[in-house]
């Protein structure tokens, strides 16, 4: 009998991921301070359908129920983020014991069910009190972050073996400070490079704090979207290089190589400052792993009028696209991981997010949610991940995005990524077909992927 083709290495880590503002609800409960997302969501016109995270998935009160869902899947890991303002309502100084206790109870519940906690310190929800002091535009933000990180390490590192400093800093800069589609809603070409730099300084300061107080592993999470040229013409090739530098190297290079891509000076022009050379000793800290979030690819064409890259993504015909307009391209995951190893070396990697939004009905009829496109996405991307491992990339785990349907940031509740369907009116959770498939993948360590759908 032929051995299954898609069995993953022994000890491969199977998990699912969420983030605080997207699922917790109760953002101001028990003494928590507001975050920039609490403020942004309550600003008229910023969120689809006027949605907010006030209730979300009510995970703050239903976390025990949600851990049971994780157990039913067979997860051995859960990646979650901490609401900074829940723990430090003013961002620095006074610690809110009730906020800290929530995360302590969550961690204990996970461990009781054999699920390894993986904590992300910052998944976009900066305390509003710090935004009032300049937020990521303030160089002191690196010190604020290190103070917060130290509080969390001292409280939870005895039980949390894996930490990440930042999740997708590119999104914070691009969506929050350059294009204004995400909190805090700024649109300023001169601010974006400063935010990038202070985010990377903060990540480095957080890692330094961990080396002083932690005993396990810490890394950082980047979203990587491989860029392919629309043509072999010189302008399209140059546009692709700019897009690649802007999205995929702008944060990984200073963290792992201690420098920024030269193309950023071309992209930002006079808005790109000369940063102090000594700052790169802070941005470049030893990491124990890097998390890669992968969703799609982009085919890039030169466009002189496109701000700020002079490049646009060209939608590919005759391809499946998700509800967010992203092309389903599993090969891009393999290419991304191989490229990352070639550029940055043999750093242990985790796929910390991977998933897709497809149409699901708002109410699960008869306890069944059939989601064939999401099942197909999952199969194809796990096979692509296996191909990267076979090619020699050191990938140690996979976290599906997301455990639950949730608040998709400024898109509100209009896009569903979950393995579990959530009826937001009743908070009823229902396993989708993709959840059942993922449970089979975990149980077989990938062998079920050898079976046609």
C-alpha positions in Angstrom: 0.0 0.0 0.0 1.3 3.4 -0.9 2.0 5.7 2.0 -0.1 8.9 2.3 1.5 11.8 0.5 0.5 14.6 2.9 1.5 13.3 6.4 3.1 16.2 8.3 6.2 15.8 10.6 5.8 14.3 14.0 5.0 16.9 16.5 3.5 19.3 14.0 1.4 21.9 15.8 -2.3 22.2 14.7 -4.2 25.3 15.9 -6.7 28.0 15.2 -6.4 31.8 15.7 -8.5 34.8 16.8 -7.9 38.3 18.0 -9.3 40.2 21.0 -11.4 43.0 19.5 -12.8 40.7 16.8 -14.3 38.1 19.2 -14.2 39.2 22.9 -17.0 41.8 23.1 -17.4 43.7 26.4 -14.5 46.0 25.5 -15.1 48.3 28.5 -16.1 45.7 31.0 -14.5 45.4 34.4 -12.4 48.5 34.3 -11.0 48.2 30.8 -10.0 51.3 28.9 -11.1 52.1 25.4 -8.9 51.1 22.5 -8.5 52.9 19.1 -10.8 50.3 17.6 -13.5 51.0 20.2 -13.2 54.6 19.3 -13.0 54.0 15.5 -16.0 51.6 15.5 -18.2 54.2 17.2 -17.2 56.9 14.7 -20.1 57.3 12.2 -19.3 56.1 8.7 -16.2 54.1 9.5 -17.7 50.6 9.9 -19.9 48.6 7.5 -23.5 48.6 8.7 -22.5 50.6 11.8 -21.2 47.4 13.3 -19.0 47.5 16.5 -17.1 45.1 18.7 -19.4 45.8 21.7 -20.7 42.2 21.7 -18.8 40.5 18.8 -18.7 36.7 19.7 -19.2 37.5 23.4 -16.0 35.4 24.0 -15.3 37.5 27.1 -18.2 35.7 28.8 -18.3 32.5 26.7 -14.6 31.6 26.6 -15.2 28.3 28.3 -17.7 27.3 25.7 -15.3 28.3 23.0 -12.5 26.2 24.5 -14.8 23.3 24.2 -15.1 24.0 20.5 -11.3 23.9 20.2 -11.3 20.6 22.1 -13.9 19.2 19.7 -11.6 20.1 16.8 -8.7 18.4 18.4 -6.6 21.5 18.5 -3.3 21.4 20.3 -2.8 25.1 20.1 -4.8 28.3 20.2 -3.4 31.7 19.1 -5.2 34.7 20.7 -4.4 38.3 21.3 -4.5 40.4 24.4 -6.4 43.7 24.6 -3.7 46.0 25.9 -6.2 48.5 27.3 -8.0 45.7 29.2 -4.9 45.2 31.2 -3.5 48.7 31.3 -6.5 51.1 30.8 -4.2 54.1 30.4 -1.7 52.1 28.3 1.0 52.5 31.0 1.1 52.6 34.7 -1.9 51.2 36.6 -2.7 47.5 36.0 -6.3 46.5 35.9 -6.4 43.2 37.9 -9.8 42.1 36.5 -8.5 42.5 32.9 -5.4 40.5 33.7 -7.5 37.9 35.4 -9.5 37.2 32.3 -6.5 36.2 30.3 -5.2 34.2 33.2 -8.5 32.2 33.4 -8.4 31.7 29.6 -4.9 30.3 29.7 -5.8 28.0 32.6 -8.9 26.8 30.7 -6.8 26.0 27.6 -4.2 24.1 29.6 -6.9 22.1 31.4 -8.0 20.8 28.0 -4.5 20.2 26.6 -4.4 23.2 24.3 -1.1 25.2 24.2 -1.7 29.0 24.5 0.0 31.2 22.0 -0.4 34.9 22.9 0.0 37.9 20.7 0.6 41.1 22.5 -0.6 43.6 19.9 -3.2 42.8 17.2 -4.0 46.4 16.3 -6.0 47.6 19.3 -3.8 50.3 20.8 -5.1 51.9 24.0 -6.9 55.1 23.1 -5.1 56.8 26.0 -1.8 56.2 24.1 -3.3 57.4 20.8 -4.0 60.6 22.6 -0.3 60.9 23.3 0.6 60.4 19.6 0.3 56.6 19.4 2.8 55.0 17.1 4.0 58.4 16.0 5.6 58.9 19.4 9.0 57.4 19.8 8.1 56.6 23.4 5.7 54.0 22.0 8.5 51.5 22.1 8.9 52.0 25.8 5.2 51.9 26.4 5.0 48.5 24.6 8.0 47.1 26.5 6.3 48.1 29.8 3.0 46.4 28.8 4.9 43.3 27.6 6.8 43.0 30.9 3.4 43.0 32.7 2.1 40.2 30.6 5.3 38.1 30.8 5.4 38.3 34.5 1.8 37.3 34.8 1.6 34.5 32.2 4.9 33.3 31.0 4.8 30.5 33.6 1.9 29.0 31.5 2.3 30.6 28.0 5.2 29.0 26.1 4.9 31.0 22.9 4.5 34.8 22.4 4.4 37.2 19.5 5.1 40.9 19.8 3.1 42.3 16.8 0.6 40.9 14.4 0.8 42.3 10.8 2.4 45.6 11.5 2.1 46.4 7.8 -1.7 46.6 8.2 -1.3 49.1 11.1 0.8 51.4 8.9 -1.0 51.0 5.6 -4.5 50.8 6.8 -4.3 52.9 9.9 -1.9 55.7 8.9 -1.6 55.9 5.1 -5.0 55.1 3.7 -7.2 55.6 6.8 -9.5 52.6 6.3 -8.6 51.2 9.7 -8.1 52.6 13.2 -6.9 55.2 13.9 -8.0 56.4 10.5 -5.1 58.7 9.5 -4.2 59.5 5.8 -0.7 60.8 5.8 2.2 59.8 3.7 4.7 61.4 6.1 3.3 59.6 9.1 3.5 56.1 7.7 7.3 55.6 7.7 7.5 56.9 11.3 4.8 54.4 12.4 6.6 51.6 10.7 9.8 52.4 12.5 8.3 52.8 15.9 6.4 49.5 15.5 9.6 47.7 14.8 11.4 49.5 17.6 8.5 48.4 19.9 8.8 44.8 18.7 12.5 44.8 19.5 11.9 46.4 22.9 9.3 43.7 23.6 11.7 41.0 22.7 14.4 42.5 24.9 11.9 42.5 27.8 11.2 38.9 27.1 14.9 37.9 27.2 15.0 39.5 30.7 11.8 37.9 32.1 10.7 35.1 29.8 11.7 31.4 29.7 10.2 30.1 26.4 9.8 31.5 22.9 9.0 34.8 21.3 8.7 36.0 17.7 6.8 38.4 15.5 4.0 37.9 12.9 4.1 39.2 9.3 1.5 39.1 6.6 3.2 38.1 3.4 1.5 38.4 0.0 3.8 37.2 -2.9 4.0 39.6 -5.9 4.1 38.3 -9.4 4.7 40.6 -12.4 1.9 41.1 -14.9 4.4 41.1 -17.7 8.2 40.9 -18.1 8.3 44.5 -19.2 10.7 46.7 -17.2 8.0 48.9 -15.8 5.9 46.0 -14.5 9.0 44.3 -13.1 10.0 47.4 -11.2 6.5 47.9 -10.0 6.5 44.3 -8.7 9.7 44.9 -6.8 8.3 48.1 -5.2 5.1 46.3 -4.1 7.2 43.4 -2.8 9.5 45.7 -0.8 6.5 47.7 0.5 4.4 44.8 1.8 6.7 41.9 2.4 10.1 43.4 3.2 9.3 46.7 4.9 8.9 45.0 8.3 10.8 41.7 8.0 14.0 43.4 6.8 14.5 45.6 9.8 13.5 42.8 12.2 15.7 40.1 10.7 18.4 42.0 8.7 18.6 45.3 10.5 17.8 47.6 7.5 15.0 48.8 5.2 14.6 48.0 1.5 16.0 50.7 -0.7 12.8 50.8 -2.6 11.0 52.5 0.3 12.9 55.7 -0.4 11.6 55.6 -4.0 8.1 54.9 -2.8 7.9 57.6 -0.1 10.3 60.2 -1.6 10.9 63.1 0.8 8.5 61.5 3.3 11.0 58.7 4.0 13.3 60.0 6.8 16.9 58.9 7.7 16.5 56.9 10.8 19.3 56.8 13.5 21.7 53.9 12.7 21.6 52.8 16.3 17.9 52.1 16.1 18.5 49.0 14.1 20.3 47.4 17.0 16.9 47.5 18.6 14.7 46.5 15.7 17.0 43.5 15.0 16.6 41.2 17.9 17.0 37.4 18.0 13.6 35.7 17.4 12.8 32.1 18.2 10.3 31.9 15.3 8.4 34.0 12.8 4.7 33.8 12.2 3.5 34.0 8.6 0.0 35.0 7.7 -0.9 34.1 4.2 -4.2 34.6 2.3 -3.6 35.4 -1.3 -1.1 36.7 -4.0 -1.1 39.7 -6.2 -0.3 40.1 -9.9 1.3 43.6 -10.2 1.2 46.0 -13.1 2.8 49.5 -13.3 0.4 52.4 -12.9 1.9 55.9 -12.7 -1.2 57.3 -11.0 -1.5 54.6 -8.2 -0.6 56.0 -4.8 1.9 55.6 -3.4 3.5 52.5 -5.2 2.8 53.4 -8.8 1.6 49.9 -9.0 -1.8 48.1 -9.0 -2.9 44.5 -8.5 -4.6 43.0 -11.6 -7.6 40.7 -10.9 -7.0 37.4 -12.6 -9.8 36.0 -14.7 -11.1 32.4 -14.4 -9.9 32.1 -10.8 -11.8 31.6 -7.6 -12.0 34.7 -5.5 -13.1 35.0 -1.9 -15.8 37.4 -0.5 -13.0 39.9 0.2 -12.0 39.8 -3.4 -8.8 37.8 -2.8 -7.7 35.2 -5.4 -7.4 31.7 -4.1 -3.8 30.8 -4.9 -2.3 28.0 -2.8 0.9 27.9 -4.8 1.6 31.4 -3.4 1.9 29.9 0.0 4.6 27.5 -1.1 6.4 30.3 -3.0 6.2 32.6 0.1 7.7 30.1 2.5 10.5 29.1 0.1 11.3 32.8 -0.5 11.3 33.6 3.2 13.8 30.8 3.9 16.0 31.9 1.0 16.1 35.6 2.2 16.1 35.2 6.0 17.6 31.8 6.6 16.5 28.8 8.6 14.2 30.5 11.1 11.5 28.3 12.5 8.2 29.3 11.0 4.5 29.0 11.9 1.6 29.7 9.6 -0.2 31.9 12.2 -3.2 32.7 9.9 -4.6 31.2 6.8 -8.2 31.1 5.8 -10.9 32.6 3.6 -14.2 34.4 3.7 -17.0 32.8 1.6 -20.7 33.3 1.8 -22.3 31.4 4.7 -26.0 31.9 5.6 -26.6 34.1 8.6 -28.5 31.3 10.4 -27.5 27.7 10.4 -30.5 25.6 9.3 -30.8 22.2 10.8 -27.4 22.4 12.5 -25.5 22.2 9.2 -23.4 24.7 7.4 -22.0 23.4 4.2 -19.0 25.5 3.0 -17.4 23.6 0.0 -15.3 26.6 -1.2 -13.7 27.0 2.3 -13.1 23.2 2.5 -11.4 23.4 -1.0 -9.3 26.4 0.2 -8.2 24.5 3.3 -7.2 21.3 1.4 -5.3 23.2 -1.3 -3.4 25.4 1.2 -2.4 22.6 3.5 -1.1 20.6 0.5 0.9 23.7 -0.5 2.2 24.0 3.0 3.3 20.3 2.9 5.1 21.0 -0.4 7.1 23.8 1.3 8.0 21.5 4.2 9.1 18.8 1.7 11.3 21.5 0.0 13.1 22.0 3.3 11.3 24.9 4.9 11.2 24.6 8.7 7.4 25.1 9.3 6.4 23.8 12.7 2.7 24.5 12.9 -0.5 25.8 11.3 -3.2 28.0 12.8 -6.4 28.3 10.8 -8.1 31.7 10.6 -10.4 31.8 12.2 -11.9 29.7 15.0 -15.2 31.7 14.8 -17.0 34.0 12.5 -16.2 37.4 13.9 -15.9 41.1 13.4 -13.9 41.6 10.2 -12.6 45.0 11.3 -14.2 47.8 9.2 -16.1 45.3 7.2 -18.1 44.5 10.3 -19.9 41.1 10.4 -20.4 41.0 6.6 -17.5 38.6 6.0 -17.3 35.2 7.6 -13.9 33.4 8.0 -14.8 31.0 10.8 -14.6 27.2 11.1 -17.6 27.7 13.4 -20.6 29.6 12.2 -21.8 32.3 14.6 -25.4 33.5 14.7 -24.7 36.9 16.0 -28.3 37.4 17.2 -28.2 34.4 19.4 -24.5 33.6 19.8 -25.2 30.1 18.7 -22.1 28.3 17.4 -22.4 25.6 14.7 -19.6 23.6 13.2 -19.2 24.1 9.4 -18.1 21.3 7.1 -14.6 23.0 7.1 -14.4 22.5 10.9 -15.2 18.8 10.4 -12.6 18.5 7.6 -10.0 20.3 9.8 -10.7 17.9 12.7 -10.0 15.0 10.3 -6.7 16.7 9.1 -5.6 17.0 12.7 -6.6 13.5 13.7 -4.7 12.0 10.7 -1.8 14.5 10.9 -2.6 15.4 7.3 -3.1 12.0 5.8 -6.8 12.7 5.0 -5.6 15.3 2.5 -4.6 12.4 0.2 -8.3 11.6 -0.2 -10.2 13.4 -3.0 -13.0 15.7 -1.7 
